[in-house]
Amino acid sequence: MKSDSEITAKGREVLSIEGEALARVAERLDERFAAAVRLLHDCRGRVIVAGIGKSGHVANKIAATLSSTGTPAFFLHPGEAAHGDLGMVTPGDVVLVISNSGRTQELLAIIPNLKRLGARLVALVGDPDSPLARKAEVALDAGVEREACPLNLTPTSSSTAALALGDALAVALMDLRQFKADDFARFHPGGLLGDRLLKLTVDDVLISGGRFPSVGADADFEGIIAELADKRQGVTAVVSSEGRLVGVISNGDVMRCLAGKCDSGSLTADGMMTRDPKTIAPGESAERAVAIMETHNITALIVVDGERRPLGLVHLHDLLGRKSFWQPPAE
């Protein structure tokens, strides 16, 4: 009978073997990966992901990940493809075929048909010299030295490597497409993030009243630091004597000032603030707020009325349902 410590040690061993396998796949990644990403990005049809057995399960997951992140994709079973499902393939499609051996007969059998239908081929294989790799326009090497299975038979390290490489393709495509959180929400209306972004308005997560960080334009450096530290939102509004928003100061502004050895003794908010900051009107959607923040690489927006009087602040972390680093502790 194995002890608890021995069972736990086996779990650690599996994770270590698979982690090392992923590291080696990452080391071998080269310009072929970029070529595959561009081929998928420029696809004028759909991305079709095909595999059988454990590779089929991996292919299913990769297709789902691609579809939910801006790349229309679906899974094609090679066996069913040979019995009519090739009718789903159209000119302009890109087929991503997954096989550890690169010699899966069901896949090799449909390759000529896929090409005759006008599809282009990317292979994700464990053997870059296999027949499947040679038939592909681009072949990605997902090979592993050994499976985590003690018999070196059950697909473990190899299926993990294929899955991770599929994720790498999907994320690289997201980055190339500049896929944002509001895009994600549109594809996930039933999910938690989609539900939040599509239903919430900035009023629902407004930081106002005593929690809203604000200083006057004549505030000194010490006063600015105190307000940022007290309200913990990472930014403070700068308000004129008439009560209108004239700028913002972030933690980053303070750090840059200190790094540049500025004369903090004589510095005021008016001298260090960012003028004409990005704002949003009350009642606007959370989706719109997130889009503005992502476009301008900021994490907070001041909500202002029609006369630019600040009503409060919204933070990216609150909009996405994550606890903000700067969120004050509960009373």
VOGUPA-233296 format. One record per residue (C-alpha): z, x, y; residue in one letter; residue number from 1; chain. Coordinates in steps of 0.001 Angstrom, whole numbers, padded with zeros to 6 digits, m for minus. Layout:
<atoms>
<atom Z="Z" X="X" Y="Y" residuo="a" num="NUM" cadena="A"/>
...
</atoms>
This chain:
<atoms>
<atom Z="000000" X="000000" Y="000000" residuo="m" num="1" cadena="A"/>
<atom Z="m001009" X="001425" Y="003369" residuo="k" num="2" cadena="A"/>
<atom Z="001689" X="001748" Y="006026" residuo="s" num="3" cadena="A"/>
<atom Z="001287" X="000253" Y="009506" residuo="d" num="4" cadena="A"/>
<atom Z="000860" X="003727" Y="010968" residuo="s" num="5" cadena="A"/>
<atom Z="m001926" X="004540" Y="008502" residuo="e" num="6" cadena="A"/>
<atom Z="m003730" X="001291" Y="009300" residuo="i" num="7" cadena="A"/>
<atom Z="m003435" X="001993" Y="013025" residuo="t" num="8" cadena="A"/>
<atom Z="m004660" X="005551" Y="012500" residuo="a" num="9" cadena="A"/>
<atom Z="m007760" X="004215" Y="010740" residuo="k" num="10" cadena="A"/>
<atom Z="m008459" X="001940" Y="013702" residuo="g" num="11" cadena="A"/>
<atom Z="m008187" X="004893" Y="016087" residuo="r" num="12" cadena="A"/>
<atom Z="m010491" X="006922" Y="013858" residuo="e" num="13" cadena="A"/>
<atom Z="m013174" X="004209" Y="013945" residuo="v" num="14" cadena="A"/>
<atom Z="m012970" X="003943" Y="017717" residuo="l" num="15" cadena="A"/>
<atom Z="m013113" X="007713" Y="018064" residuo="s" num="16" cadena="A"/>
<atom Z="m016187" X="008016" Y="015821" residuo="i" num="17" cadena="A"/>
<atom Z="m017995" X="005252" Y="017684" residuo="e" num="18" cadena="A"/>
<atom Z="m016974" X="006689" Y="021070" residuo="g" num="19" cadena="A"/>
<atom Z="m018374" X="010090" Y="020103" residuo="e" num="20" cadena="A"/>
<atom Z="m021580" X="008435" Y="018934" residuo="a" num="21" cadena="A"/>
<atom Z="m022003" X="006687" Y="022294" residuo="l" num="22" cadena="A"/>
<atom Z="m021383" X="009961" Y="024145" residuo="a" num="23" cadena="A"/>
<atom Z="m024182" X="011642" Y="022179" residuo="r" num="24" cadena="A"/>
<atom Z="m026579" X="008770" Y="022840" residuo="v" num="25" cadena="A"/>
<atom Z="m025785" X="009096" Y="026546" residuo="a" num="26" cadena="A"/>
<atom Z="m026465" X="012851" Y="026436" residuo="e" num="27" cadena="A"/>
<atom Z="m029921" X="012236" Y="024934" residuo="r" num="28" cadena="A"/>
<atom Z="m030913" X="009653" Y="027539" residuo="l" num="29" cadena="A"/>
<atom Z="m033978" X="010895" Y="029412" residuo="d" num="30" cadena="A"/>
<atom Z="m037037" X="009726" Y="031337" residuo="e" num="31" cadena="A"/>
<atom Z="m037973" X="007410" Y="028471" residuo="r" num="32" cadena="A"/>
<atom Z="m035032" X="005214" Y="029431" residuo="f" num="33" cadena="A"/>
<atom Z="m036349" X="004925" Y="032988" residuo="a" num="34" cadena="A"/>
<atom Z="m039817" X="004148" Y="031610" residuo="a" num="35" cadena="A"/>
<atom Z="m038375" X="001354" Y="029443" residuo="a" num="36" cadena="A"/>
<atom Z="m036439" X="m000114" Y="032372" residuo="v" num="37" cadena="A"/>
<atom Z="m039547" X="m000128" Y="034575" residuo="r" num="38" cadena="A"/>
<atom Z="m041605" X="m001712" Y="031820" residuo="l" num="39" cadena="A"/>
<atom Z="m039037" X="m004496" Y="031441" residuo="l" num="40" cadena="A"/>
<atom Z="m038715" X="m004868" Y="035216" residuo="h" num="41" cadena="A"/>
<atom Z="m042468" X="m005209" Y="035721" residuo="d" num="42" cadena="A"/>
<atom Z="m042829" X="m007707" Y="032876" residuo="c" num="43" cadena="A"/>
<atom Z="m044822" X="m010727" Y="034098" residuo="r" num="44" cadena="A"/>
<atom Z="m043827" X="m012836" Y="031104" residuo="g" num="45" cadena="A"/>
<atom Z="m040565" X="m012855" Y="029177" residuo="r" num="46" cadena="A"/>
<atom Z="m038662" X="m010130" Y="027402" residuo="v" num="47" cadena="A"/>
<atom Z="m038559" X="m010887" Y="023676" residuo="i" num="48" cadena="A"/>
<atom Z="m035868" X="m009122" Y="021651" residuo="v" num="49" cadena="A"/>
<atom Z="m036416" X="m008843" Y="017910" residuo="a" num="50" cadena="A"/>
<atom Z="m034375" X="m007489" Y="015030" residuo="g" num="51" cadena="A"/>
<atom Z="m033166" X="m008448" Y="011578" residuo="i" num="52" cadena="A"/>
<atom Z="m029800" X="m008190" Y="009824" residuo="g" num="53" cadena="A"/>
<atom Z="m027117" X="m006553" Y="011960" residuo="k" num="54" cadena="A"/>
<atom Z="m029837" X="m005449" Y="014381" residuo="s" num="55" cadena="A"/>
<atom Z="m030765" X="m009115" Y="014709" residuo="g" num="56" cadena="A"/>
<atom Z="m027229" X="m009976" Y="015821" residuo="h" num="57" cadena="A"/>
<atom Z="m027395" X="m007130" Y="018348" residuo="v" num="58" cadena="A"/>
<atom Z="m030810" X="m008357" Y="019524" residuo="a" num="59" cadena="A"/>
<atom Z="m029417" X="m011852" Y="020046" residuo="n" num="60" cadena="A"/>
<atom Z="m026644" X="m010524" Y="022253" residuo="k" num="61" cadena="A"/>
<atom Z="m028989" X="m008280" Y="024272" residuo="i" num="62" cadena="A"/>
<atom Z="m031349" X="m011203" Y="024886" residuo="a" num="63" cadena="A"/>
<atom Z="m028422" X="m013302" Y="026113" residuo="a" num="64" cadena="A"/>
<atom Z="m027207" X="m010506" Y="028416" residuo="t" num="65" cadena="A"/>
<atom Z="m030681" X="m009980" Y="029875" residuo="l" num="66" cadena="A"/>
<atom Z="m031153" X="m013709" Y="030504" residuo="s" num="67" cadena="A"/>
<atom Z="m027827" X="m014060" Y="032274" residuo="s" num="68" cadena="A"/>
<atom Z="m028492" X="m011093" Y="034554" residuo="t" num="69" cadena="A"/>
<atom Z="m031897" X="m011968" Y="035939" residuo="g" num="70" cadena="A"/>
<atom Z="m034330" X="m010958" Y="033181" residuo="t" num="71" cadena="A"/>
<atom Z="m035736" X="m013984" Y="031286" residuo="p" num="72" cadena="A"/>
<atom Z="m035395" X="m013155" Y="027597" residuo="a" num="73" cadena="A"/>
<atom Z="m035090" X="m014754" Y="024173" residuo="f" num="74" cadena="A"/>
<atom Z="m034494" X="m013674" Y="020593" residuo="f" num="75" cadena="A"/>
<atom Z="m037294" X="m013695" Y="018027" residuo="l" num="76" cadena="A"/>
<atom Z="m036523" X="m013518" Y="014306" residuo="h" num="77" cadena="A"/>
<atom Z="m039179" X="m011324" Y="012656" residuo="p" num="78" cadena="A"/>
<atom Z="m039273" X="m013473" Y="009508" residuo="g" num="79" cadena="A"/>
<atom Z="m039772" X="m016669" Y="011474" residuo="e" num="80" cadena="A"/>
<atom Z="m042325" X="m014906" Y="013689" residuo="a" num="81" cadena="A"/>
<atom Z="m044550" X="m014415" Y="010657" residuo="a" num="82" cadena="A"/>
<atom Z="m044383" X="m018151" Y="009965" residuo="h" num="83" cadena="A"/>
<atom Z="m045351" X="m019587" Y="013316" residuo="g" num="84" cadena="A"/>
<atom Z="m042886" X="m018342" Y="015917" residuo="d" num="85" cadena="A"/>
<atom Z="m045430" X="m015798" Y="017144" residuo="l" num="86" cadena="A"/>
<atom Z="m046728" X="m018790" Y="019079" residuo="g" num="87" cadena="A"/>
<atom Z="m043882" X="m018136" Y="021531" residuo="m" num="88" cadena="A"/>
<atom Z="m045424" X="m014785" Y="022495" residuo="v" num="89" cadena="A"/>
<atom Z="m047806" X="m014730" Y="025449" residuo="t" num="90" cadena="A"/>
<atom Z="m049827" X="m012024" Y="027225" residuo="p" num="91" cadena="A"/>
<atom Z="m047606" X="m010200" Y="029676" residuo="g" num="92" cadena="A"/>
<atom Z="m044493" X="m010398" Y="027487" residuo="d" num="93" cadena="A"/>
<atom Z="m042567" X="m007247" Y="026585" residuo="v" num="94" cadena="A"/>
<atom Z="m041053" X="m007080" Y="023107" residuo="v" num="95" cadena="A"/>
<atom Z="m037922" X="m004996" Y="022572" residuo="l" num="96" cadena="A"/>
<atom Z="m037644" X="m004304" Y="018836" residuo="v" num="97" cadena="A"/>
<atom Z="m034378" X="m003021" Y="017361" residuo="i" num="98" cadena="A"/>
<atom Z="m034068" X="m001191" Y="014062" residuo="s" num="99" cadena="A"/>
<atom Z="m031732" X="001599" Y="013008" residuo="n" num="100" cadena="A"/>
<atom Z="m034113" X="002973" Y="010383" residuo="s" num="101" cadena="A"/>
<atom Z="m037287" X="002263" Y="012321" residuo="g" num="102" cadena="A"/>
<atom Z="m038807" X="001266" Y="009007" residuo="r" num="103" cadena="A"/>
<atom Z="m037864" X="m002418" Y="008824" residuo="t" num="104" cadena="A"/>
<atom Z="m040820" X="m004002" Y="007050" residuo="q" num="105" cadena="A"/>
<atom Z="m040412" X="m007430" Y="008668" residuo="e" num="106" cadena="A"/>
<atom Z="m040741" X="m005813" Y="012104" residuo="l" num="107" cadena="A"/>
<atom Z="m043568" X="m003458" Y="011182" residuo="l" num="108" cadena="A"/>
<atom Z="m045516" X="m006390" Y="009759" residuo="a" num="109" cadena="A"/>
<atom Z="m045655" X="m008295" Y="013057" residuo="i" num="110" cadena="A"/>
<atom Z="m046362" X="m005326" Y="015383" residuo="i" num="111" cadena="A"/>
<atom Z="m050182" X="m005617" Y="015121" residuo="p" num="112" cadena="A"/>
<atom Z="m049966" X="m009347" Y="015863" residuo="n" num="113" cadena="A"/>
<atom Z="m047722" X="m008757" Y="018887" residuo="l" num="114" cadena="A"/>
<atom Z="m050194" X="m006258" Y="020300" residuo="k" num="115" cadena="A"/>
<atom Z="m053170" X="m008553" Y="019675" residuo="r" num="116" cadena="A"/>
<atom Z="m051319" X="m011259" Y="021622" residuo="l" num="117" cadena="A"/>
<atom Z="m051126" X="m008911" Y="024616" residuo="g" num="118" cadena="A"/>
<atom Z="m047444" X="m008003" Y="024400" residuo="a" num="119" cadena="A"/>
<atom Z="m046179" X="m004518" Y="025192" residuo="r" num="120" cadena="A"/>
<atom Z="m043659" X="m002831" Y="022935" residuo="l" num="121" cadena="A"/>
<atom Z="m040352" X="m001020" Y="023502" residuo="v" num="122" cadena="A"/>
<atom Z="m038455" X="000228" Y="020444" residuo="a" num="123" cadena="A"/>
<atom Z="m034724" X="000880" Y="020207" residuo="l" num="124" cadena="A"/>
<atom Z="m034373" X="002897" Y="017017" residuo="v" num="125" cadena="A"/>
<atom Z="m032030" X="005224" Y="015178" residuo="g" num="126" cadena="A"/>
<atom Z="m034926" X="007485" Y="014170" residuo="d" num="127" cadena="A"/>
<atom Z="m037267" X="008526" Y="017016" residuo="p" num="128" cadena="A"/>
<atom Z="m039827" X="009803" Y="014469" residuo="d" num="129" cadena="A"/>
<atom Z="m039985" X="006541" Y="012533" residuo="s" num="130" cadena="A"/>
<atom Z="m043117" X="004364" Y="012170" residuo="p" num="131" cadena="A"/>
<atom Z="m041668" X="001756" Y="014522" residuo="l" num="132" cadena="A"/>
<atom Z="m041008" X="004377" Y="017211" residuo="a" num="133" cadena="A"/>
<atom Z="m044545" X="005717" Y="016906" residuo="r" num="134" cadena="A"/>
<atom Z="m046060" X="002260" Y="017337" residuo="k" num="135" cadena="A"/>
<atom Z="m044066" X="001547" Y="020530" residuo="a" num="136" cadena="A"/>
<atom Z="m045166" X="002293" Y="024064" residuo="e" num="137" cadena="A"/>
<atom Z="m041655" X="003585" Y="024750" residuo="v" num="138" cadena="A"/>
<atom Z="m039079" X="004473" Y="022085" residuo="a" num="139" cadena="A"/>
<atom Z="m035379" X="004902" Y="022853" residuo="l" num="140" cadena="A"/>
<atom Z="m033241" X="007051" Y="020579" residuo="d" num="141" cadena="A"/>
<atom Z="m030067" X="005231" Y="019495" residuo="a" num="142" cadena="A"/>
<atom Z="m029453" X="007473" Y="016503" residuo="g" num="143" cadena="A"/>
<atom Z="m025945" X="008337" Y="015310" residuo="v" num="144" cadena="A"/>
<atom Z="m024786" X="011134" Y="013035" residuo="e" num="145" cadena="A"/>
<atom Z="m022613" X="008888" Y="010896" residuo="r" num="146" cadena="A"/>
<atom Z="m021319" X="005372" Y="010616" residuo="e" num="147" cadena="A"/>
<atom Z="m017643" X="004663" Y="011192" residuo="a" num="148" cadena="A"/>
<atom Z="m017686" X="003043" Y="007760" residuo="c" num="149" cadena="A"/>
<atom Z="m016021" X="005454" Y="005273" residuo="p" num="150" cadena="A"/>
<atom Z="m018950" X="004927" Y="002895" residuo="l" num="151" cadena="A"/>
<atom Z="m021391" X="005689" Y="005726" residuo="n" num="152" cadena="A"/>
<atom Z="m023214" X="002488" Y="004805" residuo="l" num="153" cadena="A"/>
<atom Z="m022033" X="m000473" Y="006897" residuo="t" num="154" cadena="A"/>
<atom Z="m023725" X="m000587" Y="010341" residuo="p" num="155" cadena="A"/>
<atom Z="m020873" X="000292" Y="012689" residuo="t" num="156" cadena="A"/>
<atom Z="m021587" X="003284" Y="014905" residuo="s" num="157" cadena="A"/>
<atom Z="m025303" X="002484" Y="014794" residuo="s" num="158" cadena="A"/>
<atom Z="m024905" X="m001164" Y="015795" residuo="s" num="159" cadena="A"/>
<atom Z="m022454" X="m000185" Y="018544" residuo="t" num="160" cadena="A"/>
<atom Z="m024931" X="002376" Y="019890" residuo="a" num="161" cadena="A"/>
<atom Z="m027780" X="m000156" Y="019869" residuo="a" num="162" cadena="A"/>
<atom Z="m025623" X="m002753" Y="021611" residuo="l" num="163" cadena="A"/>
<atom Z="m024462" X="m000282" Y="024263" residuo="a" num="164" cadena="A"/>
<atom Z="m028004" X="000935" Y="024905" residuo="l" num="165" cadena="A"/>
<atom Z="m029073" X="m002681" Y="025324" residuo="g" num="166" cadena="A"/>
<atom Z="m026274" X="m003148" Y="027852" residuo="d" num="167" cadena="A"/>
<atom Z="m027449" X="m000013" Y="029649" residuo="a" num="168" cadena="A"/>
<atom Z="m030937" X="m001494" Y="029921" residuo="l" num="169" cadena="A"/>
<atom Z="m029575" X="m004781" Y="031257" residuo="a" num="170" cadena="A"/>
<atom Z="m027320" X="m003136" Y="033840" residuo="v" num="171" cadena="A"/>
<atom Z="m030041" X="m000734" Y="034994" residuo="a" num="172" cadena="A"/>
<atom Z="m032321" X="m003748" Y="035436" residuo="l" num="173" cadena="A"/>
<atom Z="m029605" X="m005538" Y="037422" residuo="m" num="174" cadena="A"/>
<atom Z="m029357" X="m002522" Y="039700" residuo="d" num="175" cadena="A"/>
<atom Z="m033134" X="m002273" Y="040098" residuo="l" num="176" cadena="A"/>
<atom Z="m033370" X="m005997" Y="040892" residuo="r" num="177" cadena="A"/>
<atom Z="m030340" X="m005780" Y="043233" residuo="q" num="178" cadena="A"/>
<atom Z="m028779" X="m008615" Y="041245" residuo="f" num="179" cadena="A"/>
<atom Z="m025691" X="m009870" Y="043125" residuo="k" num="180" cadena="A"/>
<atom Z="m022645" X="m011968" Y="042387" residuo="a" num="181" cadena="A"/>
<atom Z="m024234" X="m015075" Y="043917" residuo="d" num="182" cadena="A"/>
<atom Z="m027242" X="m014607" Y="041591" residuo="d" num="183" cadena="A"/>
<atom Z="m024801" X="m014402" Y="038692" residuo="f" num="184" cadena="A"/>
<atom Z="m023185" X="m017640" Y="039831" residuo="a" num="185" cadena="A"/>
<atom Z="m026519" X="m019482" Y="039766" residuo="r" num="186" cadena="A"/>
<atom Z="m027057" X="m018426" Y="036150" residuo="f" num="187" cadena="A"/>
<atom Z="m023444" X="m019265" Y="035167" residuo="h" num="188" cadena="A"/>
<atom Z="m022651" X="m022639" Y="036784" residuo="p" num="189" cadena="A"/>
<atom Z="m020374" X="m023513" Y="033863" residuo="g" num="190" cadena="A"/>
<atom Z="m018487" X="m020210" Y="033943" residuo="g" num="191" cadena="A"/>
<atom Z="m015399" X="m019397" Y="035953" residuo="l" num="192" cadena="A"/>
<atom Z="m017191" X="m017205" Y="038491" residuo="l" num="193" cadena="A"/>
<atom Z="m020121" X="m019589" Y="038873" residuo="g" num="194" cadena="A"/>
<atom Z="m017760" X="m022518" Y="039266" residuo="d" num="195" cadena="A"/>
<atom Z="m015808" X="m020711" Y="041974" residuo="r" num="196" cadena="A"/>
<atom Z="m018801" X="m019552" Y="043996" residuo="l" num="197" cadena="A"/>
<atom Z="m020685" X="m022833" Y="043808" residuo="l" num="198" cadena="A"/>
<atom Z="m017729" X="m025117" Y="044547" residuo="k" num="199" cadena="A"/>
<atom Z="m015446" X="m023133" Y="046851" residuo="l" num="200" cadena="A"/>
<atom Z="m015854" X="m022857" Y="050606" residuo="t" num="201" cadena="A"/>
<atom Z="m014367" X="m020178" Y="052802" residuo="v" num="202" cadena="A"/>
<atom Z="m011791" X="m022742" Y="053947" residuo="d" num="203" cadena="A"/>
<atom Z="m010405" X="m022869" Y="050394" residuo="d" num="204" cadena="A"/>
<atom Z="m009383" X="m019191" Y="050406" residuo="v" num="205" cadena="A"/>
<atom Z="m008811" X="m018708" Y="054135" residuo="l" num="206" cadena="A"/>
<atom Z="m006117" X="m016198" Y="055080" residuo="i" num="207" cadena="A"/>
<atom Z="m004715" X="m017609" Y="058307" residuo="s" num="208" cadena="A"/>
<atom Z="m001560" X="m018069" Y="060338" residuo="g" num="209" cadena="A"/>
<atom Z="001074" X="m015424" Y="059805" residuo="g" num="210" cadena="A"/>
<atom Z="m000975" X="m013728" Y="057086" residuo="r" num="211" cadena="A"/>
<atom Z="m004013" X="m013201" Y="059303" residuo="f" num="212" cadena="A"/>
<atom Z="m004218" X="m009594" Y="060613" residuo="p" num="213" cadena="A"/>
<atom Z="m004951" X="m009419" Y="064315" residuo="s" num="214" cadena="A"/>
<atom Z="m004346" X="m007017" Y="067220" residuo="v" num="215" cadena="A"/>
<atom Z="m005265" X="m007059" Y="070871" residuo="g" num="216" cadena="A"/>
<atom Z="m008003" X="m004827" Y="072250" residuo="a" num="217" cadena="A"/>
<atom Z="m005346" X="m002712" Y="074011" residuo="d" num="218" cadena="A"/>
<atom Z="m003221" X="m002195" Y="070890" residuo="a" num="219" cadena="A"/>
<atom Z="m002228" X="001450" Y="070338" residuo="d" num="220" cadena="A"/>
<atom Z="m002741" X="003430" Y="067159" residuo="f" num="221" cadena="A"/>
<atom Z="000790" X="002834" Y="065931" residuo="e" num="222" cadena="A"/>
<atom Z="000402" X="m000910" Y="066415" residuo="g" num="223" cadena="A"/>
<atom Z="m002886" X="m000940" Y="064491" residuo="i" num="224" cadena="A"/>
<atom Z="m001328" X="000952" Y="061575" residuo="i" num="225" cadena="A"/>
<atom Z="001639" X="m001418" Y="061556" residuo="a" num="226" cadena="A"/>
<atom Z="m000578" X="m004519" Y="061440" residuo="e" num="227" cadena="A"/>
<atom Z="m002752" X="m003139" Y="058637" residuo="l" num="228" cadena="A"/>
<atom Z="000308" X="m002161" Y="056621" residuo="a" num="229" cadena="A"/>
<atom Z="002076" X="m005475" Y="057213" residuo="d" num="230" cadena="A"/>
<atom Z="m000809" X="m007829" Y="056418" residuo="k" num="231" cadena="A"/>
<atom Z="m002363" X="m005699" Y="053630" residuo="r" num="232" cadena="A"/>
<atom Z="m005893" X="m007053" Y="053887" residuo="q" num="233" cadena="A"/>
<atom Z="m007621" X="m003713" Y="054446" residuo="g" num="234" cadena="A"/>
<atom Z="m008896" X="m004849" Y="057851" residuo="v" num="235" cadena="A"/>
<atom Z="m007612" X="m006324" Y="061078" residuo="t" num="236" cadena="A"/>
<atom Z="m009385" X="m008416" Y="063675" residuo="a" num="237" cadena="A"/>
<atom Z="m009427" X="m007225" Y="067280" residuo="v" num="238" cadena="A"/>
<atom Z="m009088" X="m010119" Y="069711" residuo="v" num="239" cadena="A"/>
<atom Z="m009700" X="m010189" Y="073475" residuo="s" num="240" cadena="A"/>
<atom Z="m007228" X="m011570" Y="075999" residuo="s" num="241" cadena="A"/>
<atom Z="m009308" X="m014776" Y="075956" residuo="e" num="242" cadena="A"/>
<atom Z="m008710" X="m015122" Y="072205" residuo="g" num="243" cadena="A"/>
<atom Z="m012239" X="m014230" Y="071090" residuo="r" num="244" cadena="A"/>
<atom Z="m013152" X="m011814" Y="068310" residuo="l" num="245" cadena="A"/>
<atom Z="m014488" X="m008567" Y="069760" residuo="v" num="246" cadena="A"/>
<atom Z="m014238" X="m006243" Y="066764" residuo="g" num="247" cadena="A"/>
<atom Z="m012586" X="m005214" Y="063518" residuo="v" num="248" cadena="A"/>
<atom Z="m010717" X="m002123" Y="062351" residuo="i" num="249" cadena="A"/>
<atom Z="m010521" X="m001224" Y="058672" residuo="s" num="250" cadena="A"/>
<atom Z="m008332" X="001122" Y="056670" residuo="n" num="251" cadena="A"/>
<atom Z="m011413" X="003301" Y="056393" residuo="g" num="252" cadena="A"/>
<atom Z="m011661" X="003556" Y="060194" residuo="d" num="253" cadena="A"/>
<atom Z="m008063" X="004754" Y="060320" residuo="v" num="254" cadena="A"/>
<atom Z="m008623" X="007315" Y="057554" residuo="m" num="255" cadena="A"/>
<atom Z="m011744" X="008658" Y="059266" residuo="r" num="256" cadena="A"/>
<atom Z="m009840" X="008930" Y="062516" residuo="c" num="257" cadena="A"/>
<atom Z="m007046" X="010913" Y="060875" residuo="l" num="258" cadena="A"/>
<atom Z="m009493" X="013114" Y="058965" residuo="a" num="259" cadena="A"/>
<atom Z="m011296" X="013872" Y="062215" residuo="g" num="260" cadena="A"/>
<atom Z="m008006" X="014754" Y="063898" residuo="k" num="261" cadena="A"/>
<atom Z="m008569" X="012167" Y="066625" residuo="c" num="262" cadena="A"/>
<atom Z="m006195" X="011904" Y="069557" residuo="d" num="263" cadena="A"/>
<atom Z="m004290" X="008980" Y="068106" residuo="s" num="264" cadena="A"/>
<atom Z="m001726" X="009124" Y="070921" residuo="g" num="265" cadena="A"/>
<atom Z="m004219" X="007873" Y="073494" residuo="s" num="266" cadena="A"/>
<atom Z="m006466" X="005807" Y="071215" residuo="l" num="267" cadena="A"/>
<atom Z="m006567" X="002015" Y="071495" residuo="t" num="268" cadena="A"/>
<atom Z="m008138" X="m000670" Y="069339" residuo="a" num="269" cadena="A"/>
<atom Z="m010985" X="m001010" Y="071841" residuo="d" num="270" cadena="A"/>
<atom Z="m011861" X="002657" Y="071309" residuo="g" num="271" cadena="A"/>
<atom Z="m011934" X="002694" Y="067513" residuo="m" num="272" cadena="A"/>
<atom Z="m013044" X="m000794" Y="066483" residuo="m" num="273" cadena="A"/>
<atom Z="m016402" X="m001802" Y="065013" residuo="t" num="274" cadena="A"/>
<atom Z="m017980" X="m004072" Y="067590" residuo="r" num="275" cadena="A"/>
<atom Z="m019910" X="m007245" Y="066804" residuo="d" num="276" cadena="A"/>
<atom Z="m018608" X="m007489" Y="063223" residuo="p" num="277" cadena="A"/>
<atom Z="m020120" X="m009746" Y="060577" residuo="k" num="278" cadena="A"/>
<atom Z="m018561" X="m013217" Y="060624" residuo="t" num="279" cadena="A"/>
<atom Z="m018925" X="m016583" Y="058945" residuo="i" num="280" cadena="A"/>
<atom Z="m018405" X="m020153" Y="060107" residuo="a" num="281" cadena="A"/>
<atom Z="m015810" X="m022507" Y="058632" residuo="p" num="282" cadena="A"/>
<atom Z="m017074" X="m024731" Y="055818" residuo="g" num="283" cadena="A"/>
<atom Z="m019616" X="m022185" Y="054569" residuo="e" num="284" cadena="A"/>
<atom Z="m019849" X="m021710" Y="050805" residuo="s" num="285" cadena="A"/>
<atom Z="m018142" X="m018931" Y="048907" residuo="a" num="286" cadena="A"/>
<atom Z="m021590" X="m017992" Y="047580" residuo="e" num="287" cadena="A"/>
<atom Z="m022832" X="m017433" Y="051135" residuo="r" num="288" cadena="A"/>
<atom Z="m019772" X="m015338" Y="052021" residuo="a" num="289" cadena="A"/>
<atom Z="m020200" X="m013105" Y="048979" residuo="v" num="290" cadena="A"/>
<atom Z="m023892" X="m012629" Y="049778" residuo="a" num="291" cadena="A"/>
<atom Z="m023063" X="m011459" Y="053319" residuo="i" num="292" cadena="A"/>
<atom Z="m020393" X="m009061" Y="052072" residuo="m" num="293" cadena="A"/>
<atom Z="m022631" X="m007560" Y="049413" residuo="e" num="294" cadena="A"/>
<atom Z="m025555" X="m007189" Y="051809" residuo="t" num="295" cadena="A"/>
<atom Z="m023434" X="m005282" Y="054324" residuo="h" num="296" cadena="A"/>
<atom Z="m021151" X="m003496" Y="051819" residuo="n" num="297" cadena="A"/>
<atom Z="m017925" X="m004975" Y="053203" residuo="i" num="298" cadena="A"/>
<atom Z="m015003" X="m006707" Y="051497" residuo="t" num="299" cadena="A"/>
<atom Z="m013789" X="m009114" Y="054188" residuo="a" num="300" cadena="A"/>
<atom Z="m015228" X="m011542" Y="056737" residuo="l" num="301" cadena="A"/>
<atom Z="m013617" X="m013045" Y="059809" residuo="i" num="302" cadena="A"/>
<atom Z="m014091" X="m016818" Y="060010" residuo="v" num="303" cadena="A"/>
<atom Z="m014819" X="m017857" Y="063598" residuo="v" num="304" cadena="A"/>
<atom Z="m015510" X="m021110" Y="065394" residuo="d" num="305" cadena="A"/>
<atom Z="m018461" X="m021763" Y="067700" residuo="g" num="306" cadena="A"/>
<atom Z="m016815" X="m019802" Y="070522" residuo="e" num="307" cadena="A"/>
<atom Z="m016027" X="m016808" Y="068280" residuo="r" num="308" cadena="A"/>
<atom Z="m012355" X="m017641" Y="068145" residuo="r" num="309" cadena="A"/>
<atom Z="m010983" X="m016300" Y="064846" residuo="p" num="310" cadena="A"/>
<atom Z="m009652" X="m018925" Y="062466" residuo="l" num="311" cadena="A"/>
<atom Z="m008773" X="m016548" Y="059654" residuo="g" num="312" cadena="A"/>
<atom Z="m010195" X="m014113" Y="057147" residuo="l" num="313" cadena="A"/>
<atom Z="m011748" X="m014342" Y="053681" residuo="v" num="314" cadena="A"/>
<atom Z="m011543" X="m011487" Y="051174" residuo="h" num="315" cadena="A"/>
<atom Z="m014082" X="m010702" Y="048467" residuo="l" num="316" cadena="A"/>
<atom Z="m011391" X="m010460" Y="045779" residuo="h" num="317" cadena="A"/>
<atom Z="m010143" X="m013959" Y="046542" residuo="d" num="318" cadena="A"/>
<atom Z="m013664" X="m015374" Y="046442" residuo="l" num="319" cadena="A"/>
<atom Z="m014316" X="m013799" Y="043054" residuo="l" num="320" cadena="A"/>
<atom Z="m010961" X="m014873" Y="041685" residuo="g" num="321" cadena="A"/>
<atom Z="m009571" X="m011350" Y="041380" residuo="r" num="322" cadena="A"/>
<atom Z="m006271" X="m010265" Y="042858" residuo="k" num="323" cadena="A"/>
<atom Z="m006871" X="m008245" Y="045993" residuo="s" num="324" cadena="A"/>
<atom Z="m005323" X="m004780" Y="046213" residuo="f" num="325" cadena="A"/>
<atom Z="m004253" X="m005693" Y="049724" residuo="w" num="326" cadena="A"/>
<atom Z="m002860" X="m009113" Y="048841" residuo="q" num="327" cadena="A"/>
<atom Z="000766" X="m009378" Y="049986" residuo="p" num="328" cadena="A"/>
<atom Z="003266" X="m009917" Y="047185" residuo="p" num="329" cadena="A"/>
<atom Z="004473" X="m013473" Y="046649" residuo="a" num="330" cadena="A"/>
<atom Z="007503" X="m014403" Y="048639" residuo="e" num="331" cadena="A"/>
</atoms>
